[in-house]
Amino acid sequence: MSSGPGLGAKAFPPERVDESRRDRVRATRASARTRHNVSTAMRADRRNLAPIKYHARMWTLNPLRSPAADVALWRLDLDHATPWHIDYLQDLSDDEATRALRYVRPADRLRFVATRLSLRRLLGERLDRAPRVVAFEQGPHGKPALARSGLQFNVSHTGNHALIAISTGLPVGVDIEQIKPARDTISLADKIYARAEQAWLKAQHDEVAGFYTVWSCKEAVLKAWGCGIAGHMARLSVVPENDGQVTLTFDETPQLDTHAWLLPVPEGYSAALACGPARSPF
Ligand SMILES: CC(C)(COP(=O)(O)OP(=O)(O)OC[C@H]1O[C@@H](n2cnc3c(N)ncnc32)[C@H](O)[C@@H]1OP(=O)(O)O)[C@@H](O)C(=O)NCCC(=O)NCCS
């Protein structure tokens, strides 16, 4: 933990420091500061969709306009150059903090911590609970869900960004991909994409970006279904239409209960959101 203001050697001479008391005081002050910052930021968020800035500017949480009426969306912009702050772990569960500290690469740790902490704060705000006591459970294929709540959510993170989607209705899936041009991208599409997807791809002026558009859309749908991607990617076909909708088929059967949209994201990324159905097909 870092030193809070007013907790220097003058207030607590080193030889007489009560460590546990000092830690409790620091934690209370840090938590009060965090609560104040977050609730102020959330009020601003509701008023005018203003971006929320976090303490040391390691990340910013930007509300996005959502294409789905009952889904709220945010994009995190991460600043990997700002020094890491241990205080970020205080609102995570013990398991999450342990997982965070296990990441070898700082960028991976920041992506996980910033996303999970922001998710806890956004859900906590809606459930009127402190972020740390928001309780998660896992679906059979690892999809995190809220224990005993009608709210649904999903997150995705890569590079300098993350997306968070919270739904008051149907299950939701979100995916963001960083576009990494590689020589075999198009041959991979020939192997794993459905004919309709390949035809859509060939019509794009940037086939590599198109590859990622289709990929993020497939992944968002599979994340909404909560089934994992292994074994399902090639069975699902997603074809973006001119009206912004996406036509979905699974094993060539139209999936009319699931809806997907491409999301506007910063240059070099692709992203998609998917919703439904109420009961997972898996
Ligand atoms: C879900 C999955 C596609 C995400 O892969 P990714 O592209 O590396 O990661 P993203 O950043 O887009 O999404 C990660 C987030 O998705 C969520 N997630 C994990 N499993 C999920 C699932 N089955 N469905 C939906 N979302 C899932 C988590 O919140 C995770 O965030 P976290 O790592 O911060 O906890 C991949 O992890 C997967 O296929 N998992 C299922 C594996 C499986 O079937 N396991 C069997 C367990 S018995």
The ligand as an SDF file (V2000), in Angstrom:
LIG
                    3D

 48 50  0  0  0  0  0  0  0  0999 V2000
  -14.1160  -16.5100  -24.0350 C   0  0  0  0  0  0  0  0  0  0  0  0
  -12.8720  -16.4800  -24.8690 C   0  0  0  0  0  0  0  0  0  0  0  0
  -13.3000  -16.6210  -26.3250 C   0  0  0  0  0  0  0  0  0  0  0  0
  -12.1720  -15.1390  -24.6440 C   0  0  0  0  0  0  0  0  0  0  0  0
  -10.9600  -15.0910  -25.2910 O   0  0  0  0  0  0  0  0  0  0  0  0
  -10.0350  -13.8010  -25.5630 P   0  0  0  0  0  0  0  0  0  0  0  0
  -10.2610  -13.3110  -26.9600 O   0  0  0  0  0  0  0  0  0  0  0  0
   -8.6800  -14.2230  -25.2100 O   0  0  0  0  0  0  0  0  0  0  0  0
  -10.4070  -12.7070  -24.5180 O   0  0  0  0  0  0  0  0  0  0  0  0
  -11.3560  -11.4100  -24.4600 P   0  0  0  0  0  0  0  0  0  0  0  0
  -10.5050  -10.3250  -23.9780 O   0  0  0  0  0  0  0  0  0  0  0  0
  -12.1750  -11.1520  -25.6680 O   0  0  0  0  0  0  0  0  0  0  0  0
  -12.3970  -11.8370  -23.3020 O   0  0  0  0  0  0  0  0  0  0  0  0
  -11.9250  -12.1950  -22.0500 C   0  0  0  0  0  0  0  0  0  0  0  0
  -13.0850  -12.0930  -21.0950 C   0  0  0  0  0  0  0  0  0  0  0  0
  -14.1800  -12.8800  -21.5240 O   0  0  0  0  0  0  0  0  0  0  0  0
  -14.8710  -13.3720  -20.3740 C   0  0  0  0  0  0  0  0  0  0  0  0
  -15.0480  -14.8020  -20.5950 N   0  0  0  0  0  0  0  0  0  0  0  0
  -14.2960  -15.8600  -20.1690 C   0  0  0  0  0  0  0  0  0  0  0  0
  -14.8440  -17.0090  -20.6080 N   0  0  0  0  0  0  0  0  0  0  0  0
  -15.9560  -16.6810  -21.3110 C   0  0  0  0  0  0  0  0  0  0  0  0
  -16.9470  -17.4360  -22.0070 C   0  0  0  0  0  0  0  0  0  0  0  0
  -16.9210  -18.7570  -22.0790 N   0  0  0  0  0  0  0  0  0  0  0  0
  -17.9340  -16.7590  -22.6460 N   0  0  0  0  0  0  0  0  0  0  0  0
  -17.9910  -15.4230  -22.5930 C   0  0  0  0  0  0  0  0  0  0  0  0
  -17.0810  -14.6360  -21.9450 N   0  0  0  0  0  0  0  0  0  0  0  0
  -16.0810  -15.2780  -21.3160 C   0  0  0  0  0  0  0  0  0  0  0  0
  -14.0310  -13.0510  -19.1480 C   0  0  0  0  0  0  0  0  0  0  0  0
  -14.6450  -11.9650  -18.4710 O   0  0  0  0  0  0  0  0  0  0  0  0
  -12.7060  -12.5980  -19.7240 C   0  0  0  0  0  0  0  0  0  0  0  0
  -12.1640  -11.5300  -19.0130 O   0  0  0  0  0  0  0  0  0  0  0  0
  -11.0290  -11.7460  -17.9160 P   0  0  0  0  0  0  0  0  0  0  0  0
   -9.9410  -12.5260  -18.5900 O   0  0  0  0  0  0  0  0  0  0  0  0
  -10.6250  -10.3620  -17.5840 O   0  0  0  0  0  0  0  0  0  0  0  0
  -11.6600  -12.5070  -16.8170 O   0  0  0  0  0  0  0  0  0  0  0  0
  -11.9270  -17.6740  -24.5400 C   0  0  0  0  0  0  0  0  0  0  0  0
  -11.3900  -17.4380  -23.2510 O   0  0  0  0  0  0  0  0  0  0  0  0
  -12.6710  -19.0110  -24.5310 C   0  0  0  0  0  0  0  0  0  0  0  0
  -12.9410  -19.6000  -25.5720 O   0  0  0  0  0  0  0  0  0  0  0  0
  -12.9920  -19.5050  -23.3460 N   0  0  0  0  0  0  0  0  0  0  0  0
  -13.7350  -20.7160  -23.1560 C   0  0  0  0  0  0  0  0  0  0  0  0
  -12.8030  -21.8460  -22.8650 C   0  0  0  0  0  0  0  0  0  0  0  0
  -13.5640  -23.0660  -22.5170 C   0  0  0  0  0  0  0  0  0  0  0  0
  -14.4710  -23.4900  -23.1770 O   0  0  0  0  0  0  0  0  0  0  0  0
  -13.1390  -23.6270  -21.3960 N   0  0  0  0  0  0  0  0  0  0  0  0
  -13.7670  -24.7530  -20.8700 C   0  0  0  0  0  0  0  0  0  0  0  0
  -13.7490  -24.5910  -19.3950 C   0  0  0  0  0  0  0  0  0  0  0  0
  -14.3970  -26.0070  -18.6470 S   0  0  0  0  0  0  0  0  0  0  0  0
  1  2  1  0
  2  3  1  0
  2  4  1  0
  2 36  1  0
  4  5  1  0
  5  6  1  0
  6  7  2  0
  6  8  1  0
  6  9  1  0
  9 10  1  0
 10 11  2  0
 10 12  1  0
 10 13  1  0
 13 14  1  0
 14 15  1  0
 15 16  1  0
 15 30  1  0
 16 17  1  0
 17 18  1  0
 17 28  1  0
 18 19  1  0
 18 27  1  0
 19 20  2  0
 20 21  1  0
 21 22  1  0
 21 27  2  0
 22 23  1  0
 22 24  2  0
 24 25  1  0
 25 26  2  0
 26 27  1  0
 28 29  1  0
 28 30  1  0
 30 31  1  0
 31 32  1  0
 32 33  2  0
 32 34  1  0
 32 35  1  0
 36 37  1  0
 36 38  1  0
 38 39  2  0
 38 40  1  0
 40 41  1  0
 41 42  1  0
 42 43  1  0
 43 44  2  0
 43 45  1  0
 45 46  1  0
 46 47  1  0
 47 48  1  0
M  END
$$$$
